Amino acid sequence: MISQGSLSIGYFRVCSGYQKYMVHHLVALTFCLKEQGKDYVNHIDGNPTNNKASNLEWCTQKENMQHAIHLELWNGYKCIVKQISDNGVTQEFLSLKETERATGIKSQNIGAVCRNIVSQAGGYHWKYVNTIIHNKD
């Protein structure tokens, strides 16, 4: 069975059994020429619900972030990441990369939990805390 839903951050995804796919990624894989080293899909107009092939392009992570800053969709702030264990003990980290360095769990996996793509990473639940700290890096 295939079902469709949207994430709180505006992106559409489809689910087939236990597999979850971001719609914009599927459209780009099907209709947009992918260059080597460009593994991220950018919404040209900045609208995550506009998944037309003409609005999507493959890019690097750096290009994607520069585009988001240019469109004022991201302001250079980074979120605190909270680790939540089954017994309720929590620990907070200043960034995904800091979390990876401290725990050894890949930042991409932790981020996927924070974006509700998967339920756990490294045996823990994770979430972004609403508080933001200015990125001085």
C-alpha positions as a printed NumPy array, in Angstrom:
array([[  0.   ,   0.   ,   0.   ],
       [  1.291,   3.448,  -0.889],
       [  0.261,   6.475,   1.153],
       [  1.178,  10.149,   0.954],
       [  1.724,  12.624,   3.745],
       [  3.539,  15.832,   4.474],
       [  6.121,  16.673,   7.079],
       [  5.732,  19.62 ,   9.419],
       [  8.469,  21.42 ,   7.475],
       [  6.424,  21.326,   4.263],
       [  7.955,  18.492,   2.26 ],
       [  5.731,  15.786,   0.798],
       [  6.634,  12.139,   1.139],
       [  5.151,   8.828,   0.095],
       [  5.292,   5.631,   2.097],
       [  5.279,   2.092,   0.799],
       [  5.36 ,  -0.373,   3.658],
       [  8.274,   0.637,   5.855],
       [  9.981,   2.661,   3.121],
       [  9.532,   6.437,   3.077],
       [ 10.475,   8.551,   0.069],
       [ 10.609,  12.309,  -0.326],
       [  8.51 ,  13.256,  -3.381],
       [ 10.935,  15.925,  -4.622],
       [ 13.751,  13.38 ,  -4.562],
       [ 11.723,  10.86 ,  -6.592],
       [ 10.788,  13.536,  -9.16 ],
       [ 14.42 ,  14.654,  -9.483],
       [ 15.644,  11.065,  -9.861],
       [ 13.128,  10.536, -12.65 ],
       [ 13.228,  13.824, -14.567],
       [ 16.355,  15.856, -13.667],
       [ 19.855,  15.174, -14.967],
       [ 22.082,  14.328, -11.989],
       [ 25.707,  15.421, -12.106],
       [ 28.353,  13.505, -10.198],
       [ 28.927,  14.93 ,  -6.713],
       [ 25.563,  16.698,  -6.624],
       [ 23.532,  14.584,  -4.223],
       [ 21.011,  17.11 ,  -2.891],
       [ 17.786,  18.262,  -4.514],
       [ 17.113,  22.004,  -4.434],
       [ 13.71 ,  23.653,  -4.864],
       [ 14.614,  26.584,  -7.127],
       [ 11.727,  28.756,  -5.895],
       [ 12.288,  27.747,  -2.249],
       [  8.799,  26.248,  -1.976],
       [  9.031,  22.656,  -0.65 ],
       [  5.539,  21.842,  -1.941],
       [  6.406,  22.74 ,  -5.56 ],
       [  7.724,  19.406,  -6.8  ],
       [  7.553,  20.122, -10.54 ],
       [ 10.673,  18.89 , -12.336],
       [ 11.216,  22.407, -13.721],
       [ 11.527,  23.658, -10.117],
       [ 14.074,  21.053,  -9.025],
       [ 17.819,  20.817,  -9.54 ],
       [ 20.598,  18.626,  -8.239],
       [ 23.209,  20.459,  -6.157],
       [ 25.86 ,  20.006,  -3.495],
       [ 25.013,  20.51 ,   0.169],
       [ 26.965,  23.791,   0.108],
       [ 25.049,  25.04 ,  -2.959],
       [ 21.767,  24.068,  -1.311],
       [ 22.611,  26.035,   1.851],
       [ 23.83 ,  29.054,  -0.141],
       [ 20.558,  29.02 ,  -2.086],
       [ 18.538,  28.858,   1.147],
       [ 20.48 ,  31.798,   2.583],
       [ 20.048,  33.773,  -0.664],
       [ 16.258,  33.235,  -0.546],
       [ 16.296,  34.063,   3.186],
       [ 14.927,  30.611,   4.022],
       [ 17.805,  29.994,   6.427],
       [ 19.548,  32.625,   8.485],
       [ 22.727,  30.904,   9.596],
       [ 21.302,  29.758,  12.893],
       [ 21.665,  26.214,  14.089],
       [ 19.292,  24.262,  16.266],
       [ 19.99 ,  22.417,  19.454],
       [ 19.596,  18.651,  19.078],
       [ 18.128,  16.718,  21.997],
       [ 18.845,  13.03 ,  22.576],
       [ 16.044,  11.182,  24.357],
       [ 16.664,   7.719,  25.813],
       [ 13.929,   5.205,  26.628],
       [ 14.262,   5.97 ,  30.359],
       [ 13.61 ,   9.674,  29.739],
       [ 17.179,  10.902,  30.238],
       [ 17.988,  13.696,  27.811],
       [ 21.161,  15.316,  26.587],
       [ 21.451,  18.381,  24.352],
       [ 23.991,  19.187,  21.65 ],
       [ 24.604,  22.434,  19.758],
       [ 24.616,  20.902,  16.272],
       [ 24.257,  17.663,  14.362],
       [ 28.017,  17.519,  13.781],
       [ 28.731,  18.006,  17.495],
       [ 26.23 ,  15.251,  18.229],
       [ 28.004,  12.904,  15.802],
       [ 31.412,  13.654,  17.338],
       [ 30.118,  13.019,  20.867],
       [ 28.069,   9.889,  20.163],
       [ 29.601,   8.307,  17.069],
       [ 26.139,   8.209,  15.454],
       [ 26.069,   9.631,  11.923],
       [ 24.643,  13.161,  11.816],
       [ 22.583,  12.276,   8.72 ],
       [ 20.799,   9.543,  10.696],
       [ 20.14 ,  11.833,  13.666],
       [ 18.843,  14.542,  11.327],
       [ 16.506,  12.027,   9.68 ],
       [ 14.965,  11.292,  13.095],
       [ 14.638,  15.024,  13.846],
       [ 12.798,  15.466,  10.519],
       [ 10.501,  12.484,  11.264],
       [ 11.825,  10.42 ,   8.359],
       [ 12.847,   7.536,  10.65 ],
       [ 11.986,   6.846,  14.286],
       [ 15.418,   6.224,  15.86 ],
       [ 19.15 ,   6.52 ,  15.292],
       [ 21.695,   4.674,  17.403],
       [ 18.888,   3.316,  19.573],
       [ 17.755,   6.805,  20.606],
       [ 14.975,   9.202,  19.741],
       [ 16.103,  12.684,  18.664],
       [ 14.45 ,  16.042,  18.122],
       [ 15.321,  19.623,  17.354],
       [ 14.737,  21.99 ,  20.234],
       [ 12.883,  25.169,  19.267],
       [ 15.614,  27.307,  20.784],
       [ 18.168,  28.456,  18.248],
       [ 21.7  ,  29.606,  18.842],
       [ 23.488,  31.929,  16.438],
       [ 26.014,  30.054,  14.325],
       [ 29.353,  31.815,  14.768],
       [ 31.296,  29.128,  12.861]])
